[in-house]
Amino acid sequence: MTQPSYRALALQTATRSVTGLTVSDARAAIEAAIVRVAAQVRASRAWIGPDLRLVVLPEYVLTGFPLGEPVPAWRDRAAIAPDGPEYEALAAVARDQRLYLVVNAYESDPHFPELYFQACVILGPDGEVVLRARRLHSMFSPTPYDVWTRYLDAYGPDSILPVARTPIGNLAAIASEEILYPELARALALRGAEVFCQPTSEASSPQLTQKAVARRARAIENLAYVVSANSDGLSGIPIPGDSVNGGSEVLDFEGRVLAQAGPGESLVAAAELDLAALRRHRARPGMGNLLARGKPALWAAEYGRQEGERPDELGDAVPDRGWFAARQQAVIDRLREAGVIA
């Protein structure tokens, strides 16, 4: 049974990097992060109320990101198994608090033991995984597109753009900078997504940043709510810790800010999501219904003429960090040859 309205929280919490730690120390740090997150989710629900049904956590909240570390080293240190104890502990949080919990983490994969992927996982109030979305755009980490044929053989095409149909609406996950890619959000909306959950770890500013602009655009274009959780700082690596701090927000389906946090750990970015209003708006003819006015077949044909990153470029290799930049330079060179870049 659909719940017509409920509260959602973009929980702004600190991230502590496991960069440079031993494997055993990194695993202990991940366990400690889960304990800390669990306490904050529990306290947030007690503060906000029992109608809190959706909590989004920041990007890579358990580990931080790999600051130049080789792929095998980061896999061993920071990647958690899809069926591992870390997810079991997070599932217990969702189950105990009777809500949907959105987690972003680096994952190992038995089909690709030499690699890791970055994933958004939504755990339901019964503790079960209702959605797993592996990130498709990443500058310095492997993605399913890099091993496309093998990935589709292992998981099938429906694993690529998942939408979870739940009693609190149709949920989709968009990791961090993937909010900058309008095609991804539109594809998810065309699969029925009503709420975009965005774990992120990004620069915040009193002025609108690129990602903040993109969030508003994706909400307007797709008539979708956006629940975006940012970090409260990132410690354990040399970059200034507050470079990623603040600005977690909840946007409505017309791009309006319903709630927004300042800097620091915070539960301020919480607001009511009204599914009934969203569905009425999507069903209403008018100039503002951009979802209903799209021409997917036209853009599919045009996009098919172009070439950017190619599938299966990684093959069976384990990339070093330089491979990702070299791949992008090759794309730039092809775009220049095609006249896209002067």
Backbone as numpy.savetxt, mean C-alpha at the origin, in Angstrom:
# Nx Ny Nz CAx CAy CAz Cx Cy Cz
-23.57 -9.00 5.48 -24.42 -7.81 5.48 -23.53 -6.56 5.48
-23.80 -5.65 4.56 -22.99 -4.44 4.46 -23.27 -3.48 5.61
-22.21 -2.95 6.17 -22.34 -1.92 7.20 -22.34 -0.57 6.49
-23.46 0.19 6.51 -23.55 1.39 5.68 -22.57 2.49 6.04
-22.15 2.56 7.30 -21.15 3.55 7.71 -20.37 3.02 8.90
-19.14 3.48 8.99 -18.24 3.05 10.07 -17.07 4.02 10.11
-16.21 3.87 11.09 -15.04 4.73 11.19 -13.78 3.99 10.73
-12.92 4.74 10.06 -11.63 4.22 9.60 -10.53 5.08 10.18
-9.39 4.45 10.47 -8.25 5.14 11.08 -7.00 4.90 10.26
-6.30 5.98 9.91 -4.94 5.90 9.39 -4.02 6.10 10.58
-3.53 5.01 11.14 -2.76 5.06 12.38 -1.33 5.50 12.09
-0.98 6.65 12.60 0.35 7.22 12.37 1.27 6.80 13.50
2.22 5.92 13.19 3.08 5.37 14.22 4.52 5.33 13.75
5.44 5.27 14.69 6.86 5.33 14.38 7.35 4.04 13.73
8.39 4.17 12.90 9.02 3.02 12.26 10.49 2.99 12.67
10.96 1.80 12.99 12.35 1.62 13.38 13.00 0.65 12.39
14.02 1.11 11.71 14.65 0.32 10.66 15.45 -0.85 11.25
15.44 -1.96 10.52 16.28 -3.11 10.90 17.55 -3.15 10.05
17.81 -2.10 9.27 19.02 -2.02 8.46 20.26 -2.20 9.35
21.16 -3.08 8.91 22.42 -3.28 9.60 22.37 -4.20 10.81
21.18 -4.63 11.22 21.08 -5.53 12.36 21.41 -6.96 11.93
21.81 -7.77 12.90 21.92 -9.20 12.62 20.53 -9.76 12.35
20.48 -10.93 11.75 19.17 -11.52 11.45 18.38 -11.73 12.74
19.02 -12.25 13.78 18.30 -12.51 15.03 17.82 -11.21 15.67
18.65 -10.17 15.64 18.24 -8.88 16.20 17.12 -8.26 15.37
17.19 -8.42 14.06 16.13 -7.89 13.20 14.80 -8.58 13.50
14.83 -9.87 13.67 13.59 -10.61 13.97 13.03 -10.18 15.32
13.91 -9.94 16.28 13.44 -9.45 17.58 12.82 -8.07 17.45
13.40 -7.23 16.60 12.85 -5.89 16.39 11.48 -5.95 15.72
11.31 -6.89 14.79 10.01 -7.05 14.15 8.96 -7.48 15.18
9.31 -8.41 16.04 8.38 -8.84 17.09 8.01 -7.68 17.99
9.00 -6.86 18.35 8.73 -5.71 19.21 7.82 -4.70 18.52
8.01 -4.52 17.21 7.15 -3.60 16.46 5.71 -4.08 16.46
5.50 -5.38 16.33 4.14 -5.93 16.33 3.49 -5.70 17.70
4.23 -5.92 18.76 3.70 -5.70 20.11 3.29 -4.24 20.29
4.14 -3.32 19.81 3.84 -1.89 19.94 2.62 -1.51 19.12
2.55 -2.01 17.88 1.40 -1.71 17.01 0.12 -2.27 17.63
0.19 -3.49 18.15 -0.99 -4.10 18.75 -1.53 -3.25 19.88
-0.65 -2.73 20.74 -1.10 -1.88 21.85 -1.74 -0.61 21.34
-1.17 -0.02 20.28 -1.73 1.22 19.76 -3.08 1.00 19.07
-3.23 -0.11 18.37 -4.52 -0.41 17.75 -5.58 -0.61 18.84
-5.21 -1.33 19.86 -6.15 -1.59 20.97 -6.57 -0.28 21.63
-5.61 0.58 21.90 -5.91 1.85 22.55 -6.71 2.77 21.62
-6.41 2.73 20.35 -7.13 3.57 19.39 -8.60 3.19 19.31
-8.86 1.89 19.29 -10.27 1.46 19.24 -11.00 1.84 20.52
-10.30 1.70 21.66 -10.93 2.11 22.92 -11.24 3.61 22.92
-10.38 4.41 22.30 -10.57 5.86 22.27 -11.64 6.26 21.25
-11.55 5.70 20.04 -12.45 6.12 18.96 -13.84 5.50 19.11
-13.88 4.24 19.51 -15.16 3.60 19.72 -15.31 2.31 18.94
-16.34 1.52 19.27 -16.51 0.20 18.66 -16.88 0.24 17.19
-17.25 1.43 16.66 -17.54 1.50 15.23 -16.27 1.69 14.40
-15.09 1.66 15.04 -13.84 1.62 14.28 -13.70 0.24 13.68
-13.78 0.17 12.36 -13.77 -1.14 11.69 -12.59 -1.33 10.75
-11.86 -0.26 10.46 -10.75 -0.35 9.52 -9.57 0.45 10.05
-8.41 -0.18 10.16 -7.18 0.48 10.58 -6.11 0.21 9.53
-5.52 1.29 9.00 -4.42 1.19 8.04 -3.13 1.57 8.74
-2.10 0.73 8.62 -0.79 1.00 9.19 0.14 1.58 8.13
1.20 2.29 8.54 2.13 2.86 7.57 2.89 1.80 6.77
3.51 2.26 5.71 4.33 1.39 4.87 5.50 0.83 5.68
5.84 -0.43 5.39 6.95 -1.18 6.03 7.13 -0.81 7.50
6.03 -0.80 8.23 6.04 -0.34 9.62 6.87 -1.26 10.52
7.09 -2.51 10.10 7.81 -3.45 10.95 9.33 -3.38 10.78
9.80 -2.81 9.65 11.21 -2.96 9.32 11.91 -1.72 8.77
11.17 -0.72 8.32 11.79 0.29 7.50 12.12 -0.27 6.12
12.91 0.49 5.33 13.22 0.04 3.97 14.69 -0.30 3.84
15.07 -1.05 2.80 16.46 -1.49 2.66 17.35 -0.38 2.10
18.11 0.26 2.96 18.96 1.37 2.54 20.24 0.81 1.92
20.15 0.43 0.63 21.32 -0.05 -0.10 21.71 -1.48 0.21
20.95 -2.19 1.00 21.32 -3.56 1.35 21.07 -4.50 0.18
21.94 -5.49 -0.05 21.71 -6.45 -1.12 20.38 -7.19 -0.94
19.79 -7.59 -2.05 18.50 -8.28 -2.01 18.55 -9.51 -1.09
19.55 -10.40 -1.20 19.55 -11.57 -0.31 19.65 -11.20 1.17
20.44 -10.18 1.48 20.59 -9.78 2.89 19.27 -9.24 3.44
18.57 -8.41 2.65 17.30 -7.86 3.13 16.22 -8.94 3.23
16.24 -9.86 2.29 15.28 -10.98 2.36 15.46 -11.73 3.67
16.70 -12.04 4.03 16.94 -12.82 5.24 16.63 -12.03 6.50
16.88 -10.72 6.44 16.75 -9.89 7.64 15.31 -9.41 7.86
14.62 -9.05 6.79 13.38 -8.29 6.96 12.13 -8.91 6.35
12.27 -9.89 5.46 11.10 -10.44 4.79 10.44 -11.49 5.68
9.12 -11.35 5.85 8.38 -12.31 6.67 7.61 -13.26 5.76
7.39 -14.46 6.23 6.71 -15.48 5.43 5.20 -15.24 5.45
4.52 -15.45 4.31 3.06 -15.26 4.28 2.30 -16.09 5.31
2.87 -17.24 5.68 2.22 -18.09 6.69 3.01 -18.10 8.00
3.80 -17.06 8.22 4.69 -17.04 9.38 4.06 -16.51 10.65
4.80 -16.56 11.74 4.26 -16.14 13.04 3.95 -14.65 13.12
4.64 -13.84 12.32 4.38 -12.40 12.36 2.95 -12.10 11.91
2.53 -12.73 10.81 1.16 -12.52 10.37 0.15 -13.14 11.34
0.53 -14.23 11.97 -0.36 -14.81 12.98 -0.58 -13.83 14.12
0.48 -13.15 14.53 0.35 -12.18 15.61 -0.49 -10.98 15.18
-0.30 -10.52 13.96 -1.11 -9.40 13.45 -2.56 -9.81 13.27
-2.78 -11.05 12.83 -4.16 -11.54 12.69 -4.86 -11.57 14.04
-4.11 -11.87 15.09 -4.71 -11.88 16.43 -5.17 -10.48 16.82
-4.44 -9.46 16.40 -4.85 -8.08 16.67 -6.18 -7.78 15.98
-6.27 -8.12 14.69 -7.51 -7.88 13.95 -8.67 -8.64 14.57
-8.41 -9.87 14.96 -9.47 -10.70 15.52 -9.91 -10.18 16.89
-8.94 -9.85 17.73 -9.27 -9.39 19.09 -10.03 -8.07 19.07
-9.68 -7.19 18.12 -10.31 -5.88 18.05 -11.50 -5.84 17.08
-11.76 -6.95 16.43 -12.93 -7.10 15.54 -12.94 -6.02 14.45
-11.81 -5.93 13.76 -11.69 -4.94 12.69 -10.82 -5.47 11.56
-10.79 -4.70 10.48 -9.93 -5.00 9.34 -8.63 -4.22 9.53
-7.51 -4.94 9.44 -6.19 -4.35 9.67 -5.37 -4.46 8.39
-4.87 -3.31 7.93 -4.08 -3.25 6.70 -2.61 -3.09 7.06
-1.81 -4.06 6.64 -0.39 -4.11 6.98 0.41 -4.07 5.68
1.54 -3.37 5.71 2.47 -3.39 4.59 3.80 -3.95 5.09
4.31 -4.98 4.37 5.53 -5.64 4.83 6.28 -6.22 3.64
7.56 -6.48 3.86 8.35 -7.25 2.89 8.10 -8.73 3.16
7.87 -9.48 2.09 7.52 -10.89 2.22 8.50 -11.78 1.45
8.81 -12.93 2.04 9.46 -13.99 1.29 8.38 -14.75 0.52
8.82 -15.62 -0.38 7.87 -16.35 -1.21 8.47 -17.70 -1.57
7.78 -18.81 -1.28 8.36 -20.13 -1.58 8.57 -20.38 -3.06
7.81 -19.68 -3.92 8.00 -19.84 -5.36 9.19 -19.04 -5.88
9.64 -18.07 -5.10 10.76 -17.22 -5.50 11.71 -17.09 -4.30
12.34 -18.18 -3.89 13.13 -18.16 -2.65 14.32 -17.22 -2.70
14.73 -16.82 -3.91 15.88 -15.93 -4.03 15.50 -14.46 -3.90
14.20 -14.15 -3.87 13.73 -12.77 -3.89 12.88 -12.46 -2.66
12.37 -11.24 -2.61 11.30 -10.85 -1.71 10.39 -9.90 -2.47
9.18 -9.71 -1.98 8.25 -8.74 -2.55 7.73 -7.85 -1.43
7.28 -6.66 -1.79 6.60 -5.80 -0.83 5.10 -6.00 -1.00
4.40 -6.23 0.09 2.99 -6.59 0.01 2.15 -5.76 0.96
0.92 -5.47 0.52 -0.13 -4.97 1.41 -1.06 -6.14 1.69
-1.31 -6.38 2.96 -2.16 -7.50 3.37 -3.28 -6.95 4.25
-4.51 -7.36 3.95 -5.65 -6.97 4.78 -6.11 -8.20 5.54
-6.10 -8.07 6.87 -6.55 -9.14 7.76 -7.93 -8.79 8.27
-8.85 -9.75 8.20 -10.23 -9.51 8.60 -10.46 -9.74 10.08
-11.65 -9.40 10.56 -11.96 -9.55 11.98 -12.01 -11.01 12.46
-12.01 -11.95 11.52 -11.88 -13.36 11.90 -10.43 -13.82 11.87
-9.52 -12.89 11.58 -8.11 -13.22 11.54 -7.62 -13.77 10.21
-8.52 -13.90 9.25 -8.14 -14.45 7.95 -7.65 -13.34 7.01
-6.77 -13.72 6.09 -6.32 -12.79 5.07 -7.44 -12.63 4.03
-7.90 -11.40 3.82 -8.93 -11.15 2.82 -8.35 -10.57 1.54
-7.09 -10.09 1.61 -6.46 -9.51 0.43 -4.95 -9.52 0.61
-4.24 -9.87 -0.46 -2.78 -9.74 -0.52 -2.45 -9.10 -1.86
-1.89 -7.89 -1.84 -1.54 -7.17 -3.06 -0.05 -6.91 -3.06
0.68 -7.56 -3.96 2.11 -7.33 -4.09 2.33 -6.06 -4.92
3.24 -5.22 -4.45 3.52 -3.96 -5.12 4.04 -4.18 -6.54
3.51 -3.42 -7.50 3.86 -3.58 -8.91 4.85 -2.54 -9.40
4.96 -1.42 -8.70 5.90 -0.36 -9.08 6.85 -0.14 -7.91
8.13 -0.39 -8.14 9.11 -0.19 -7.08 10.45 0.15 -7.72
11.12 1.16 -7.19 12.38 1.59 -7.78 13.51 0.63 -7.46
13.54 0.07 -6.24 14.70 -0.69 -5.81 14.36 -2.05 -5.20
13.18 -2.58 -5.46 12.81 -3.90 -4.97 12.17 -4.70 -6.09
12.29 -6.02 -6.06 11.65 -6.85 -7.09 10.12 -6.74 -7.00
9.47 -6.90 -8.15 8.01 -6.91 -8.21 7.54 -8.11 -9.01
6.27 -8.47 -8.90 5.77 -9.57 -9.73 5.99 -9.36 -11.23
5.97 -8.11 -11.68 6.14 -7.85 -13.12 7.54 -8.23 -13.59
8.52 -8.19 -12.70 9.88 -8.54 -13.07 10.05 -10.03 -13.34
9.14 -10.83 -12.78 9.17 -12.29 -12.97 7.78 -12.74 -13.42
7.22 -12.02 -14.35 5.80 -12.05 -14.69 5.28 -13.45 -15.02
5.94 -14.13 -15.94 5.44 -15.43 -16.37 5.42 -16.42 -15.22
6.51 -16.48 -14.49 6.57 -17.40 -13.35 5.56 -17.02 -12.28
5.36 -15.71 -12.08 4.41 -15.27 -11.05 2.97 -15.65 -11.42
2.60 -15.43 -12.67 1.25 -15.79 -13.10 1.05 -17.30 -13.06
2.09 -18.06 -13.39 1.98 -19.52 -13.29 1.73 -19.94 -11.85
2.35 -19.22 -10.91 2.22 -19.60 -9.50 0.90 -19.14 -8.88
0.43 -17.93 -9.26 -0.69 -17.34 -8.54 -1.89 -16.98 -9.40
-1.73 -16.92 -10.71 -2.85 -16.58 -11.58 -3.09 -15.09 -11.70
-3.80 -14.68 -12.74 -4.00 -13.24 -12.99 -4.85 -12.53 -11.94
-5.73 -13.25 -11.26 -6.58 -12.59 -10.26 -5.80 -12.12 -9.04
-4.56 -12.58 -8.90 -3.74 -12.17 -7.75 -3.14 -10.78 -7.94
-3.18 -10.26 -9.15 -2.43 -9.05 -9.46 -3.13 -7.78 -8.99
-4.43 -7.69 -9.19 -5.20 -6.49 -8.83 -6.37 -6.90 -7.95
-6.11 -7.37 -6.74 -7.19 -7.89 -5.91 -8.05 -6.80 -5.29
-9.33 -7.08 -5.16 -10.28 -6.25 -4.44 -11.05 -7.16 -3.49
-11.08 -6.82 -2.22 -11.76 -7.62 -1.21 -13.18 -7.08 -1.00
-14.17 -7.90 -1.26 -15.57 -7.51 -1.04 -15.95 -7.92 0.38
-16.14 -6.93 1.23 -16.32 -7.16 2.65 -17.58 -6.43 3.14
-18.03 -6.71 4.35 -19.17 -5.98 4.90 -18.91 -4.48 5.10
-17.64 -4.04 5.06 -17.36 -2.61 5.18 -16.99 -2.01 3.82
-17.40 -2.65 2.76 -17.17 -2.14 1.42 -16.11 -2.94 0.68
-15.89 -2.54 -0.56 -14.91 -3.20 -1.40 -13.56 -2.51 -1.21
-12.62 -3.24 -0.62 -11.35 -2.68 -0.20 -10.24 -3.03 -1.20
-9.37 -2.06 -1.46 -8.17 -2.29 -2.26 -7.00 -1.62 -1.58
-5.80 -2.06 -1.91 -4.59 -1.51 -1.30 -3.69 -0.92 -2.37
-3.16 0.26 -2.08 -2.23 0.94 -2.98 -1.04 1.39 -2.13
0.13 0.83 -2.39 1.29 1.08 -1.54 1.98 2.38 -1.94
2.12 3.27 -0.99 3.00 4.44 -1.08 2.94 5.14 -2.43
4.06 5.13 -3.18 4.14 5.90 -4.41 3.27 5.34 -5.52
2.70 4.17 -5.33 1.80 3.65 -6.36 0.55 4.53 -6.51
0.32 5.39 -5.53 -0.79 6.34 -5.66 -0.55 7.31 -6.81
0.71 7.43 -7.28 1.05 8.32 -8.38 0.68 7.75 -9.74
0.27 6.49 -9.78 -0.05 5.82 -11.04 -1.57 5.72 -11.19
-2.17 6.62 -11.99 -3.64 6.62 -12.09 -4.20 5.33 -12.67
-3.42 4.63 -13.50 -3.92 3.39 -14.10 -4.22 2.33 -13.04
-3.36 2.26 -12.02 -3.55 1.25 -10.99 -4.85 1.49 -10.22
-5.06 2.72 -9.76 -6.28 3.02 -9.01 -7.51 2.82 -9.87
-7.44 3.24 -11.15 -8.61 3.09 -12.02 -8.91 1.60 -12.25
-7.88 0.79 -12.46 -8.10 -0.64 -12.66 -8.77 -1.25 -11.43
-8.34 -0.84 -10.24 -8.96 -1.37 -9.02 -10.40 -0.88 -8.89
-10.65 0.38 -9.24 -12.03 0.89 -9.19 -12.92 0.15 -10.18
-12.40 -0.16 -11.35 -13.19 -0.91 -12.33 -13.44 -2.34 -11.89
-12.68 -2.80 -10.92 -12.95 -4.10 -10.30 -13.85 -3.96 -9.06
-14.32 -2.73 -8.81 -15.30 -2.52 -7.75 -14.78 -1.84 -6.50
-13.50 -1.50 -6.44 -12.93 -0.92 -5.22 -13.63 0.37 -4.83
-13.98 0.49 -3.56 -14.63 1.68 -3.02 -13.76 2.42 -2.01
-12.84 1.72 -1.39 -11.95 2.30 -0.39 -10.52 1.92 -0.75
-9.69 2.93 -1.02 -8.28 2.70 -1.28 -7.53 2.84 0.05
-6.88 1.78 0.48 -6.08 1.80 1.69 -4.63 2.01 1.27
-4.01 3.09 1.74 -2.66 3.44 1.31 -1.69 3.48 2.49
-0.97 2.38 2.74 0.17 2.47 3.64 1.28 3.24 2.94
1.84 4.24 3.60 2.87 5.05 2.97 3.91 5.46 4.00
5.06 5.90 3.50 6.10 6.47 4.34 6.74 7.55 3.49
6.33 8.78 3.71 6.63 9.84 2.74 6.89 11.16 3.43
7.50 12.06 2.66 7.70 13.42 3.14 6.36 14.11 3.33
6.21 14.79 4.44 5.01 15.57 4.70 5.38 17.05 4.69
4.42 17.87 4.34 4.69 19.30 4.23 3.41 20.08 4.43
3.52 21.33 4.93 2.32 22.18 4.97 1.75 22.43 3.58
2.62 22.36 2.56 2.17 22.49 1.17 1.80 21.10 0.64
0.99 21.06 -0.39 0.61 19.79 -0.98 1.82 19.15 -1.66
2.13 17.94 -1.29 3.18 17.18 -1.94 2.61 16.45 -3.16
3.48 15.84 -3.94 3.02 15.08 -5.11 2.03 13.99 -4.71
2.36 13.24 -3.67 1.49 12.14 -3.27 0.17 12.66 -2.70
0.22 13.79 -2.00 -1.02 14.37 -1.48 -1.93 14.81 -2.61
-1.34 15.43 -3.64 -2.13 15.80 -4.82 -2.71 14.55 -5.48
-1.88 13.51 -5.60 -2.34 12.28 -6.24 -3.47 11.63 -5.46
-3.41 11.64 -4.14 -4.50 11.06 -3.36 -5.83 11.74 -3.67
-5.80 13.06 -3.73 -7.02 13.80 -4.03 -7.52 13.48 -5.45
-6.58 13.39 -6.37 -6.97 13.07 -7.75 -7.56 11.67 -7.84
-6.92 10.68 -7.19 -7.44 9.31 -7.27 -8.83 9.21 -6.63
-9.06 9.94 -5.55 -10.38 9.94 -4.93 -11.42 10.51 -5.88
-11.11 11.65 -6.52 -12.06 12.31 -7.42 -12.30 11.48 -8.66
-11.23 10.98 -9.26 -11.35 10.23 -10.51 -12.20 8.98 -10.37
-12.06 8.34 -9.20 -12.67 7.02 -9.03 -13.84 7.00 -8.06
-14.20 8.18 -7.52 -15.27 8.27 -6.52 -15.03 7.24 -5.42
-13.86 7.33 -4.81 -13.46 6.36 -3.81 -12.91 7.07 -2.58
-13.12 6.47 -1.41 -12.45 6.94 -0.20 -10.98 6.55 -0.26
-10.13 7.36 0.37 -8.71 7.05 0.50 -8.35 7.16 1.99
-7.79 6.09 2.53 -7.31 6.09 3.92 -5.80 5.89 3.86
-5.05 6.96 4.15 -3.61 6.98 3.94 -2.88 7.14 5.26
-2.12 6.12 5.65 -1.37 6.14 6.92 0.10 6.37 6.65
0.66 7.44 7.19 2.08 7.75 7.04 2.82 7.42 8.34
4.14 7.32 8.23 4.98 7.07 9.39 5.05 8.29 10.30
5.33 8.02 11.57 5.78 9.07 12.48 7.28 8.93 12.63
8.00 9.33 11.62 9.44 9.27 11.68 9.98 7.87 11.42
11.27 7.85 11.06 11.96 6.60 10.74 13.35 6.66 11.38
13.59 5.80 12.35 14.86 5.80 13.06 15.67 4.57 12.67
16.97 4.64 12.96 17.84 3.51 12.72 18.63 3.58 11.44
18.43 4.63 10.64 19.23 4.86 9.43 19.65 6.33 9.41
20.64 6.69 8.57 21.21 8.03 8.67 20.32 9.17 8.20
19.30 8.90 7.39 18.50 10.04 6.92 17.80 10.70 8.11
17.55 12.02 8.05 16.85 12.68 9.16 15.51 11.99 9.45
15.31 11.64 10.70 14.18 10.79 11.07 12.83 11.35 10.74
12.68 12.67 10.82 11.37 13.26 10.58 11.14 13.61 9.11
11.99 13.10 8.24 11.73 13.28 6.81 10.43 12.62 6.40
10.05 11.58 7.11 8.75 10.92 6.88 7.96 11.00 8.18
7.17 12.03 8.30 6.48 12.25 9.57 5.27 13.13 9.35
4.09 12.57 9.57 2.88 13.37 9.60 2.10 13.37 8.30
0.89 13.90 8.39 0.05 14.05 7.22 -0.83 12.87 6.90
-0.90 11.87 7.76 -1.87 10.80 7.54 -3.25 11.41 7.38
-4.05 10.85 6.48 -5.32 11.52 6.20 -6.36 10.54 5.68
-7.61 10.99 5.81 -8.75 10.28 5.24 -9.47 11.24 4.30
-9.65 10.82 3.05 -10.31 11.63 2.04 -11.63 10.99 1.65
-12.61 11.83 1.32 -13.87 11.26 0.85 -13.84 11.10 -0.67
-14.93 10.62 -1.23 -14.99 10.26 -2.65 -15.09 11.47 -3.58
-15.05 12.67 -3.02 -14.93 13.88 -3.84 -13.62 14.61 -3.56
-12.69 13.93 -2.91 -11.37 14.49 -2.67 -11.26 15.41 -1.48
-12.28 15.49 -0.64 -12.24 16.36 0.52 -11.54 15.67 1.69
-10.78 16.46 2.44 -10.09 15.92 3.61 -11.09 15.82 4.77
-11.31 14.61 5.24 -12.20 14.40 6.38 -11.45 14.49 7.70
-10.18 14.06 7.69 -9.35 14.13 8.90 -7.90 14.07 8.47
-7.05 14.74 9.23 -5.63 14.76 8.88 -4.81 14.94 10.16
-3.73 14.18 10.27 -2.85 14.25 11.44 -1.70 15.20 11.19
-1.22 15.83 12.26 0.03 16.57 12.21 1.18 15.62 12.44
2.36 16.13 12.83 3.49 15.24 13.11 3.29 14.48 14.42
4.05 13.40 14.57 4.02 12.61 15.80 3.08 11.42 15.70
3.25 10.51 16.65 2.34 9.35 16.68 0.94 9.86 16.98
-0.05 9.36 16.20 -1.36 10.01 16.27 -2.47 9.09 15.79
-3.65 9.27 16.43 -4.87 8.62 15.96 -5.86 9.66 15.42
-5.36 10.85 15.15 -6.22 11.96 14.72 -6.82 11.71 13.34
-6.11 10.99 12.47 -6.60 10.76 11.11 -7.62 9.63 11.11
-8.78 9.92 11.69 -9.88 8.97 11.77 -11.16 9.68 11.37
-12.00 9.00 10.60 -13.23 9.63 10.12 -14.24 8.56 9.75
-15.48 9.01 9.62 -16.56 8.10 9.21 -16.56 7.93 7.69
-16.67 6.70 7.24 -16.87 6.40 5.83 -18.33 6.01 5.62
-18.98 6.70 4.72 -20.41 6.49 4.46 -20.56 5.77 3.13
-20.66 4.46 3.18 -20.76 3.66 1.96 -22.03 3.97 1.19
-23.10 4.20 1.90 -24.37 4.47 1.22 -24.26 5.74 0.38
-23.62 6.77 0.92 -23.45 8.02 0.17 -22.55 7.80 -1.04
-21.47 7.05 -0.86 -20.58 6.76 -1.99 -21.35 6.04 -3.11
-22.13 5.05 -2.74 -22.84 4.27 -3.75 -23.92 5.08 -4.44
-24.57 5.97 -3.69 -25.53 6.87 -4.34 -24.82 7.76 -5.35
-23.66 8.26 -4.97 -22.91 9.17 -5.84 -22.45 8.45 -7.11
-21.99 7.23 -6.97 -21.55 6.46 -8.14 -22.71 6.12 -9.08
-23.89 6.03 -8.53 -25.06 5.67 -9.35 -25.76 6.88 -9.95
-25.24 8.07 -9.69 -25.89 9.31 -10.12 -25.27 9.82 -11.41
-26.05 9.94 -12.51 -25.50 10.52 -13.74 -25.12 11.98 -13.52
-24.04 12.39 -14.18 -23.62 13.78 -14.06 -22.17 13.93 -14.46
-21.75 15.18 -14.64 -20.38 15.45 -15.08 -19.34 14.96 -14.08
-19.68 14.97 -12.81 -18.72 14.58 -11.79 -18.52 13.09 -11.65
-19.33 12.29 -12.34 -19.19 10.83 -12.23 -18.14 10.36 -13.22
-16.88 10.63 -12.90 -15.78 10.32 -13.82 -15.59 8.83 -13.99
-15.97 8.04 -13.00 -15.84 6.60 -13.12 -16.74 6.06 -14.22
-17.95 6.63 -14.32 -18.91 6.16 -15.31 -18.67 6.76 -16.69
-17.83 7.79 -16.76 -17.61 8.48 -18.03 -16.32 8.06 -18.72
-15.66 7.05 -18.20 -14.38 6.63 -18.76 -14.53 5.88 -20.07
-13.39 5.73 -20.78 -13.34 5.02 -22.05 -12.16 4.04 -22.00
-12.29 2.99 -21.21 -11.16 2.07 -21.03 -10.63 1.47 -22.33
-11.51 1.13 -23.26 -11.04 0.50 -24.50 -10.16 1.44 -25.31
-10.49 2.73 -25.32 -9.68 3.70 -26.03 -8.26 3.75 -25.47
-8.16 3.83 -24.15 -6.84 3.95 -23.54 -6.08 2.63 -23.59
-6.79 1.52 -23.57 -6.10 0.23 -23.71 -5.38 0.15 -25.04
-6.03 0.59 -26.11 -5.40 0.57 -27.43 -4.20 1.51 -27.48
-4.34 2.71 -26.91 -3.23 3.67 -26.94 -2.06 3.19 -26.09
-2.35 2.69 -24.91 -1.29 2.18 -24.04 -0.57 1.00 -24.70
-1.32 0.20 -25.45 -0.72 -0.95 -26.11 0.32 -0.58 -27.15
0.30 0.66 -27.61 1.28 1.14 -28.59 2.60 1.54 -27.93
2.57 1.74 -26.63 3.72 2.29 -25.94 4.52 1.18 -25.24
5.73 1.56 -24.82 6.56 0.58 -24.12 7.29 1.27 -22.98
7.16 0.69 -21.79 7.91 1.16 -20.64 8.73 0.02 -20.10
8.56 -0.29 -18.82 9.22 -1.47 -18.28 8.62 -2.72 -18.94
9.46 -3.71 -19.15 9.02 -4.94 -19.80 8.82 -6.04 -18.78
7.85 -6.92 -19.01 7.68 -8.04 -18.09 8.84 -9.02 -18.20
9.10 -9.73 -17.13 10.10 -10.82 -17.10 11.53 -10.34 -17.29
11.80 -9.05 -17.08 13.16 -8.57 -17.32 14.16 -9.14 -16.32
13.70 -9.52 -15.17 14.62 -10.07 -14.17 15.00 -11.51 -14.47
14.07 -12.25 -15.09 14.34 -13.65 -15.39 14.57 -14.45 -14.12
15.66 -15.22 -14.10 15.99 -16.03 -12.93 17.10 -15.40 -12.08
17.47 -14.15 -12.41 18.59 -13.52 -11.72 18.19 -12.98 -10.36
19.18 -12.84 -9.50 19.03 -12.10 -8.25 19.68 -10.74 -8.47
18.91 -9.66 -8.51 19.48 -8.37 -8.91 20.33 -7.75 -7.81
21.38 -7.02 -8.24 22.01 -6.12 -7.29 21.29 -4.77 -7.40
21.62 -3.86 -6.50 20.87 -2.60 -6.46 21.05 -1.79 -7.74
22.20 -1.95 -8.42 22.42 -1.22 -9.64 21.54 -1.64 -10.79
21.01 -2.86 -10.72 20.18 -3.36 -11.81 18.93 -2.52 -11.99
18.34 -2.06 -10.91 17.09 -1.31 -10.99 17.28 0.03 -11.69
18.36 0.72 -11.35 18.64 2.00 -12.01 18.98 1.79 -13.49
19.73 0.72 -13.79 20.08 0.43 -15.18 18.84 0.10 -15.99
17.91 -0.61 -15.41 16.66 -0.93 -16.09 15.90 0.36 -16.42
15.84 1.27 -15.46 15.13 2.53 -15.72 15.83 3.34 -16.81
17.16 3.34 -16.82 17.87 4.07 -17.87 17.56 3.48 -19.24
17.42 2.16 -19.32 17.07 1.53 -20.59 15.68 1.96 -21.05
14.74 2.10 -20.10 13.41 2.59 -20.45 13.49 4.02 -20.97
14.26 4.86 -20.30 14.42 6.25 -20.74 14.99 6.30 -22.16
15.96 5.44 -22.43 16.56 5.40 -23.77 15.53 4.99 -24.82
14.69 4.03 -24.50 13.66 3.61 -25.46 12.62 4.71 -25.67
12.26 5.40 -24.58 11.32 6.51 -24.72 11.90 7.64 -25.58
13.20 7.85 -25.44 13.85 8.86 -26.27 13.83 8.45 -27.75
14.11 7.19 -28.01 14.09 6.69 -29.38 12.69 6.80 -30.00
11.66 6.64 -29.14 10.29 6.71 -29.64 9.78 8.14 -29.74
10.57 9.11 -29.31 10.16 10.50 -29.37 9.33 10.97 -28.20
9.19 10.12 -27.20 8.43 10.51 -26.01 9.22 11.51 -25.18
10.54 11.28 -25.09 11.44 12.19 -24.39 12.35 12.83 -25.43
12.50 14.14 -25.38 13.33 14.83 -26.37 14.81 14.63 -26.07
